[in-house]
Amino acid sequence: MNLRPGVSTTDTAYGTVLLDERSGDYFQLNPTAARVVRLLADGRTPAEAAAALAEEFDIDEPRALRDVTVLVGQLRTAGLVKP
């Protein structure tokens, strides 16, 4: 998954902010969501990202995969990622 052109990122003390340069809308990602976006942008699959989250945050993989799936859906709905 890759962010579409025109979406920039900035790390903050609270996670990461995505800026849709076309609309001017900002989207705040908490540190966990920011980690997922980085993993997916690095070529990991949602299942691989979920496994990494499960290991890093000591949660079960099915829950992590649901969280990753929800986040990806929200990013798609907001038009922030390439189709």
N, CA, C and O of each residue as an XYZ file, in Angstrom:
332
protein
N       0.848     -1.170      0.000
C       0.000      0.000      0.000
C       0.886      1.223      0.000
O       1.846      1.312      0.765
N       0.560      2.156     -0.857
C       1.302      3.405     -0.924
C       0.346      4.583     -0.857
O      -0.775      4.525     -1.362
N       0.807      5.644     -0.230
C       0.021      6.877     -0.236
C       0.011      7.413     -1.648
O       0.991      7.282     -2.381
N      -1.090      8.012     -2.023
C      -1.180      8.550     -3.376
C      -0.371      9.839     -3.464
O      -0.099     10.478     -2.448
N       0.015     10.220     -4.688
C       0.705     11.497     -4.853
C      -0.172     12.629     -4.306
O      -1.394     12.608     -4.453
N       0.460     13.595     -3.685
C      -0.293     14.702     -3.112
C      -0.650     14.503     -1.657
O      -1.327     15.342     -1.061
N      -0.196     13.385     -1.068
C      -0.386     13.154      0.361
C       0.997     13.173      1.002
O       1.858     12.358      0.671
N       1.196     14.099      1.907
C       2.483     14.192      2.587
C       2.334     13.789      4.042
O       1.242     13.840      4.607
N       3.444     13.389      4.640
C       3.434     12.942      6.027
C       4.407     13.771      6.850
O       5.440     14.229      6.362
N       4.046     13.948      8.106
C       4.919     14.618      9.059
C       4.794     13.899     10.392
O       3.695     13.716     10.916
N       5.932     13.496     10.931
C       5.919     12.876     12.247
C       5.777     13.959     13.305
O       6.361     15.036     13.191
N       4.996     13.662     14.332
C       4.789     14.584     15.439
C       5.037     13.849     16.751
O       5.316     12.650     16.758
N       4.934     14.560     17.835
C       5.090     13.940     19.154
C       3.956     12.961     19.439
O       4.073     12.125     20.336
N       2.867     13.053     18.692
C       1.676     12.235     18.945
C       1.435     11.181     17.878
O       0.392     10.527     17.895
N       2.367     10.995     16.950
C       2.192     10.030     15.874
C       2.616     10.637     14.548
O       3.733     11.138     14.414
N       1.737     10.591     13.586
C       2.015     11.114     12.250
C       0.777     11.836     11.737
O      -0.354     11.422     11.994
N       1.009     12.915     11.012
C      -0.075     13.642     10.367
C       0.042     13.424      8.868
O       1.121     13.573      8.293
N      -1.065     13.073      8.240
C      -1.142     12.984      6.789
C      -1.852     14.235      6.293
O      -2.900     14.605      6.823
N      -1.297     14.882      5.293
C      -1.912     16.067      4.699
C      -2.306     15.746      3.277
O      -1.464     15.383      2.456
N      -3.592     15.880      2.985
C      -4.077     15.764      1.615
C      -3.911     17.147      1.003
O      -4.703     18.051      1.269
N      -2.881     17.307      0.187
C      -2.548     18.619     -0.361
C      -3.611     19.156     -1.312
O      -3.695     20.366     -1.523
N      -4.422     18.274     -1.885
C      -5.483     18.734     -2.788
C      -6.626     19.381     -2.025
O      -7.139     20.426     -2.425
N      -7.020     18.757     -0.929
C      -8.177     19.267     -0.182
C      -7.780     20.129      1.011
O      -8.587     20.915      1.507
N      -6.533     19.981      1.473
C      -6.099     20.685      2.667
C      -6.488     19.984      3.961
O      -6.276     20.523      5.047
N      -7.059     18.776      3.853
C      -7.475     18.031      5.042
C      -6.278     17.357      5.697
O      -5.382     16.845      5.025
N      -6.285     17.370      7.032
C      -5.266     16.698      7.832
C      -5.870     15.461      8.483
O      -7.045     15.452      8.847
N      -5.062     14.425      8.625
C      -5.482     13.201      9.288
C      -4.415     12.828     10.302
O      -3.262     12.599      9.937
N      -4.788     12.767     11.567
C      -3.856     12.431     12.637
C      -3.836     10.925     12.862
O      -4.878     10.316     13.103
N      -2.658     10.327     12.784
C      -2.495      8.907     13.071
C      -1.786      8.765     14.406
O      -0.764      9.410     14.642
N      -2.322      7.927     15.274
C      -1.617      7.670     16.525
C      -0.359      6.853     16.206
O      -0.209      6.376     15.081
N       0.545      6.686     17.179
C       1.793      5.975     16.880
C       1.585      4.564     16.322
O       2.364      4.122     15.477
N       0.566      3.863     16.769
C       0.314      2.517     16.271
C      -0.119      2.551     14.808
O       0.380      1.775     13.993
N      -1.039      3.439     14.476
C      -1.490      3.566     13.087
C      -0.342      4.021     12.194
O      -0.222      3.559     11.059
N       0.491      4.910     12.687
C       1.649      5.363     11.920
C       2.588      4.189     11.630
O       3.135      4.086     10.533
N       2.770      3.314     12.606
C       3.614      2.132     12.424
C       3.031      1.231     11.342
O       3.764      0.716     10.498
N       1.722      1.041     11.365
C       1.065      0.211     10.345
C       1.285      0.803      8.958
O       1.630      0.080      8.024
N       1.089      2.103      8.817
C       1.269      2.750      7.510
C       2.702      2.560      7.020
O       2.919      2.287      5.840
N       3.676      2.700      7.911
C       5.076      2.497      7.511
C       5.329      1.051      7.075
O       5.997      0.810      6.070
N       4.796      0.100      7.831
C       4.973     -1.306      7.469
C       4.370     -1.600      6.099
O       4.996     -2.263      5.272
N       3.164     -1.110      5.861
C       2.502     -1.353      4.580
C       3.231     -0.645      3.445
O       3.356     -1.194      2.350
N       3.707      0.558      3.696
C       4.444      1.303      2.673
C       5.770      0.620      2.335
O       6.286      0.767      1.228
N       6.314     -0.124      3.293
C       7.557     -0.866      3.065
C       7.325     -2.196      2.353
O       8.265     -2.962      2.143
N       6.071     -2.471      1.983
C       5.770     -3.663      1.204
C       5.221     -4.833      1.989
O       4.993     -5.903      1.425
N       5.005     -4.649      3.284
C       4.420     -5.733      4.070
C       2.941     -5.875      3.727
O       2.280     -4.894      3.387
N       2.434     -7.081      3.815
C       1.010     -7.328      3.616
C       0.271     -6.938      4.899
O       0.897     -6.796      5.949
N      -1.047     -6.765      4.828
C      -1.793     -6.511      6.062
C      -1.574     -7.593      7.115
O      -1.471     -7.282      8.302
N      -1.503     -8.857      6.701
C      -1.271     -9.941      7.655
C       0.110     -9.825      8.295
O       0.261    -10.066      9.493
N       1.107     -9.461      7.514
C       2.457     -9.277      8.062
C       2.508     -8.084      9.006
O       3.165     -8.141     10.045
N       1.819     -7.008      8.652
C       1.766     -5.841      9.535
C       1.071     -6.210     10.840
O       1.501     -5.795     11.916
N       0.007     -6.981     10.744
C      -0.717     -7.412     11.946
C       0.169     -8.278     12.821
O       0.153     -8.132     14.043
N       0.937     -9.173     12.229
C       1.846    -10.026     13.003
C       2.888     -9.180     13.728
O       3.218     -9.454     14.881
N       3.404     -8.156     13.059
C       4.377     -7.262     13.690
C       3.737     -6.513     14.857
O       4.349     -6.368     15.915
N       2.503     -6.037     14.665
C       1.799     -5.344     15.752
C       1.566     -6.276     16.928
O       1.765     -5.890     18.080
N       1.147     -7.496     16.642
C       0.872     -8.461     17.701
C       2.118     -8.706     18.538
O       2.050     -8.801     19.763
N       3.242     -8.806     17.870
C       4.496     -9.037     18.586
C       4.927     -7.799     19.373
O       5.320     -7.907     20.534
N       4.855     -6.628     18.745
C       5.318     -5.394     19.382
C       4.442     -4.961     20.557
O       4.947     -4.431     21.547
N       3.129     -5.185     20.446
C       2.205     -4.652     21.444
C       1.519     -5.739     22.275
O       0.605     -5.453     23.049
N       1.963     -6.980     22.110
C       1.443     -8.095     22.897
C      -0.086     -8.196     22.829
O      -0.771     -8.272     23.849
N      -0.594     -8.195     21.590
C      -2.024     -8.407     21.356
C      -2.164     -9.614     20.437
O      -1.198    -10.027     19.797
N      -3.366    -10.178     20.373
C      -3.532    -11.348     19.514
C      -3.613    -10.919     18.048
O      -4.096     -9.833     17.727
N      -3.130    -11.795     17.172
C      -3.071    -11.467     15.745
C      -4.428    -11.202     15.109
O      -4.531    -10.283     14.298
N      -5.487    -11.967     15.437
C      -6.781    -11.650     14.823
C      -7.242    -10.223     15.127
O      -7.770     -9.535     14.253
N      -7.039     -9.786     16.370
C      -7.413     -8.404     16.715
C      -6.551     -7.414     15.937
O      -7.060     -6.425     15.410
N      -5.250     -7.678     15.864
C      -4.348     -6.786     15.126
C      -4.750     -6.714     13.654
O      -4.733     -5.637     13.058
N      -5.109     -7.847     13.071
C      -5.511     -7.858     11.657
C      -6.798     -7.070     11.460
O      -6.931     -6.354     10.468
N      -7.746     -7.186     12.380
C      -8.972     -6.372     12.283
C      -8.626     -4.890     12.327
O      -9.165     -4.101     11.551
N      -7.730     -4.509     13.229
C      -7.342     -3.102     13.349
C      -6.654     -2.599     12.081
O      -6.922     -1.490     11.618
N      -5.766     -3.422     11.527
C      -5.085     -3.049     10.280
C      -6.095     -2.909      9.159
O      -6.032     -1.952      8.387
N      -7.024     -3.845      9.056
C      -8.043     -3.812      8.003
C      -8.908     -2.561      8.115
O      -9.208     -1.921      7.107
N      -9.304     -2.214      9.322
C     -10.111     -1.001      9.537
C      -9.325      0.235      9.117
O      -9.859      1.105      8.430
N      -8.061      0.318      9.524
C      -7.241      1.477      9.165
C      -7.098      1.609      7.654
O      -7.265      2.698      7.104
N      -6.791      0.509      6.988
C      -6.644      0.547      5.531
C      -7.956      1.003      4.882
O      -7.938      1.795      3.940
N      -9.071      0.515      5.373
C     -10.366      0.937      4.849
C     -10.595      2.427      5.043
O     -11.114      3.095      4.148
N     -10.222      2.947      6.179
C     -10.383      4.380      6.443
C      -9.487      5.206      5.522
O      -9.914      6.244      5.016
N      -8.266      4.764      5.302
C      -7.356      5.479      4.400
C      -7.882      5.454      2.971
O      -7.790      6.449      2.252
N      -8.434      4.317      2.563
C      -9.016      4.219      1.209
C     -10.236      5.133      1.070
O     -10.379      5.852      0.081
N     -11.105      5.091      2.070
C     -12.303      5.939      2.035
C     -11.944      7.408      1.958
O     -12.619      8.183      1.281
N     -10.875      7.798      2.654
C     -10.430      9.188      2.633
C      -9.675      9.531      1.355
O      -9.335     10.693      1.134
N      -9.409      8.532      0.507
C      -8.704      8.774     -0.750
C      -7.226      9.060     -0.580
O      -6.635      9.761     -1.401
N      -6.618      8.530      0.470
C      -5.223      8.829      0.763
C      -4.235      7.824      0.196
O      -3.031      8.081      0.171
N      -4.737      6.679     -0.263
C      -3.842      5.647     -0.782
C      -4.143      5.372     -2.239
O      -5.240      5.631     -2.733
N      -3.135      4.839     -2.915
C      -3.323      4.456     -4.318
C      -4.287      3.282     -4.377
O      -4.273      2.414     -3.503
N      -5.130      3.257     -5.416
C      -6.068      2.120     -5.529
C      -5.363      0.800     -5.751
O      -6.015     -0.238     -5.864
